Amino acid sequence: MARYRVLQGIDYPPNKRAEAGKVVDDLPATSVKWLLESGIIEDAEKPSKKSQEPVVEEPKVEPVAEKVEEGFDPNAEDIDGDGFLQDGTPHQRPVEEK
């Protein structure tokens, strides 16, 4: 008898329920074709689609634009709270305590 792996929970006659991952062999023959086509079940004799290694794409990294050199700002504020003023410029300096 054919065995099928349930990929999403289904109710089927007579008053039965199969949850995802369960292998069943008592599905109504008239329903097997459309359940397979819909991706609700799969042939249990074939490797599970879920067991295949997922394809992981490398993230695309956009080049970071170089920071535009700014002039010295005597009134600069530490907006990001890292303890430095004018970060990433030749004028970077630690915050002076007042």
N, C-alpha and C positions, 0 to 999 in steps of 0.2 A: 504494500500500500504506500502511496506517495506521502512524503512528510514535508511540511511547510513551516518555515520560521515566520512568526508573526512580527511585523515591524511596527505596528501601532495597534493598540487594543481594539478588539472586535467582539461583538456579540453575534452568535450564530445559532441556528436551530439544532436541537431542541433545548432552549434555555441554557446555553453555554456561553462562557466568556473566556477569551484568551488575551493575556496582556503581552505587551511588547517583549520579545526575546524568547517566548515560549515556542516550542516545537510541537505541532499538532498533526494528527493524521486522520482526523474525522471531519474535515470541512466538507460541506455539500459540494458534490462534483459540479453542479450547475453554477457555483459561485467562484470556483478556483480561477478560471480564466480572467475574469474582470478584477479579482483581487490581486492577481499577479500584475496585470497591466496597470493597475492603479498604484502599485508600489506598496500595498498594504501588507502583502506577504511575499516571501521569496522561497525558492526551492531549498530545502534544508540540506540537500546533498551537495549543493554548490557552496563555495566559501561565502561567508557573510560579507555583505558590502561594508558593514561597519568595521570589520576586522582589517580591512585594507588600510595601509598607511595613508594618512591625508597628505595632499600636496600642499606644501607650504611655500608661498611665494616670498621672496626677499622684499622687504619694504624699499620703496624708491626713496632715495635720500636726495633732497634738493640741496645744491650748494648754498652755503650761507653767504649772503652778501657781506663784504667786508664793511666794518663799521666806518662811518665817515668821521674823520678826525674833527673834533669840535674844539673850539677855543676854551681857554681857561674860564671857568665860571666861579667867581668868588662867593656867590650865593647858592651854590649847588646844594641839593638836599639828597639825603640817603633814602630814596623812594622805595627801594627793594629791601631795605633793612639789613643789608649784609655787612654794614660797618665801613663801607667805602663810598667815596664820592666820585662821580664821573667815571664809573666803571668802564673798562675797555678802551680808555683813551690815554694818551701820554700824560694826562693830568690826573690820573687816578690817584687817590690818596685816602688814608684812613680818616674817619670822622673825628673831628676834634671835640672833646668834651667841653661844655661851656660852664 
